Amino acid sequence: MDRREFLKQTSAVVVITTSNIRVFGQQKAVRPDLAALAEGKGLKVFNRRVSPLQDGPRKGVRFDEAQGQGIAYVEGLEFANGTIEIDIRGRDVMQQSFVGVAFHAADASNYDAVYFRPFNFRSSDPERRVHAVQYISMPTFTWQKLRTEHPNMYEKAVNPVPDPNGWFRARIVVASPKVSVFVEDAKEPSLVVTQLSDRRRGMVGLWADNFGGDFANLSIEHAHV
């Protein structure tokens, strides 16, 4: 069981203003400069510290460790169907890395999310490996509820298997109500679910629970600004 996820959820929100959004042609690819935002240009933080991150070609943000869920929303952007891509780095420490993306969000408490548990990526325990990527729909459908009532339906192993301490690319394709999650350049999804909420549009944000995480190269296509 992922006991740390039972901790009391106190939300943290980082707001990214529309001044950092660019729309590219027909694809409407939105690519916020996360590192610039972490330096104070349009960033509003609650219950978290977010710092700019430069790691080789990647420029992004780092969430510090704090109890509860942290979400960094792109303010002024409404996302319905399309593709969200992001470079993510967690860590291979048991129960201490939960990193992902929130979408179709109304606020810091009502959203859908896909997140990863890197410490389970390469586990020798087959049951833990199945708990590598997770879908939730807050506040009703928590990971605990879904695992109890629908075991292994809303969480799966990832393929290919990334370095649990390194960067990996996540691609989330939303075609409501279908959500497909791809890792790296995989042609086949690691996870496919039907959304449990009736929300079909809303905000998009970076997501971390209880511990830190690194995020870079956010790209959102087919969003509406």
N, C-alpha and C positions, 0 to 999 in steps of 0.2 A: 504494500500500500504506500501511496505517496503522502506520507503524514504531513510533510511541510505544507502541502496545499490546503490543509485544514485550518491553517492559521487565519486569524481574523482578517478579513479583507478590508483594507483601507486604501482607497483609490488615490492614485497620483496621476495628474494630467499635465502633459506638455502640449501647448498649443502652438501650432506652426501657422503663421499668417499667410494669406494669399499673396503677399508681396514676393514670396519665394516660390510661387507656382508659375510654370511656363507651360503653354499648350503648344504642341507640335503638330501642325497639319491635321490631316484627317484622323490620325490615330489618337490625338489628344493625350499624348504621353506626358504625365506630370512627374517631374523629377526635382523635388525640393533639395536644396543644399543643406543637408542635415548638419554638417560641421559648422557652417556659418550661423545657423540657428542656435547651435549650442554655445556660440560665443556671445549671444545676447541680442541678435538681430531678429526680433519677432518671436522670441521664445518666452513662454510663460509656464512656470513650473510650480507644482504643488506637491509637497510631501516627497520630493525626490531631488537629487542633484544630478544634472546632466552635463556632461563635459564633451568638448569637441574631440574627435578621434581621427588620427591620421595613421594609417597602417599601410605602407606601400602605396598602391594606387587607390586604395579605399579611403574615402573621407566620409565620416559619419558621426555618430554619437555613442556615448557610453552611459548607460544607466548605472547609478551606484546601487548598493545593496540597501534595501529598506523593506520592512514588513508590509505585506499587502501588495495589491496589484498596481502596476504603473502603466499608464497608457499615454502615448504621444500622438495626439490627433492632428491631422492636417486641417486646420480651420478654414472654412469657406469652400471646401470641396465636398461635393456630394457624389457618392459612388453607388451605382446600382449593379450592373453587370460588367464584367471585364476581367482584366488580369492584374494582379498585384505581385510584383517581384521585389525581393529584398535579400541582401547578404546579411547573414546572422552568424554570430559567434557566441556560444555558451561555454560550458566547461564540463569536464568529465568528473564531477564530484557528486556522489550519491545524494539525491534529494535537494540539490543546490543549483539547479539550472532549469528555468522554465521560460522560454523565449519564443515570441511569435508575433502575430499580426491580428488586430481587431478590425472588424468591418461591419457595415450596416449598423453603425452605432448611433444611438440617440443621445447618449451621455456617457459618463464614466461607469455607470452601473448596468446599462442596457445595450448589449452588443453581442455579435457573434465573434468567435475567434478561432484561429488555428494556431496551435503552439507546439513546440518541440521540447522533448526531454533528452538532451544530448547524452546524459549519463546512462541512458538505456540503449543508445545506438548499437554498441558492440558488446552488450552484456552476454555472458555465457548462459544466462537464464532465459529460455525461450519466452517465458511469460513476460519478463521485463522488456524484451525486444519488441513485443507487440504493443508496448506502451510508449513508443518512441514519438509518434505524432498524434495529436489530440484535437478534436473539434469540441467546442462548447458553445452554448447559447445562454448568455447571462441575462437575468439572474436566475432563471428557472432551471435550466439544464446544465448543472455543474458537472465536472468530471466525475465526482463521486456518484451522483445520481445515474449518469449514463453508464458508468462501469457496472454498477449494481444491477440496473434494470435491463441493460443491453450490452452485455460483456463482449468486448472486442469488435463492436460495430462502429463506434465513433473514435476508435484509436487503433493504430496499426504500426507495424514495423516500417522502416524507411528503406527504399532501394533506389539508387545505390546507397551504401552506408558511408556517410562522411566521417572525417576525423572529429570525434566528439569535443576536441579542444580547438578545432580550427574553424575557419570560415566555411560556410556552405550557402548555396543559393537556393532559396525557396520560391516557388511559383504557385500562386493560388488563383485558380480560375473559377470565377463565380458566374454561373448561368442559372440564376434563381429558378427553382430552389436547389439546384445541383451545385455542389462545391467539390472541386477536385484539387488535390495537393500534389505537386511534383517537387522532387529534390534534384538539384544539379540539372543535368541535361537529359533526364529520364524521359523516355517517350510514353511510358505507362505511369499513371498516378500511384503514389503510395497509399493515398486515402481518397475515397469518394463517399460523400454523404449527401443526404437530403436535409436541407436546413430545417431546424426545429422552431425557429421564430417566424412570425408573420411579417417581419421587417424585410423590405425588398430594396431599400436604399438607406444611405446614411453616411456617417463619417468613417474615415480609415485611420488607423493608428498603429504605432509600434507598441508591443505588449511584453511585459515581464512580470513575474510573480515572485515576491519575497526576496529575490536575489537580483544581481546585476545582469547586464547583457550588452552586447555590442551590435550596432545596426549600421548598415551603409548601403549606398546605391539603391535607394528606394525608387521604384518606377511604377506608375499606375496608368494603365491604358484603358481607354473607353470610359473614363470618368467624365462627369459633367460639372463644370465650374460655374 
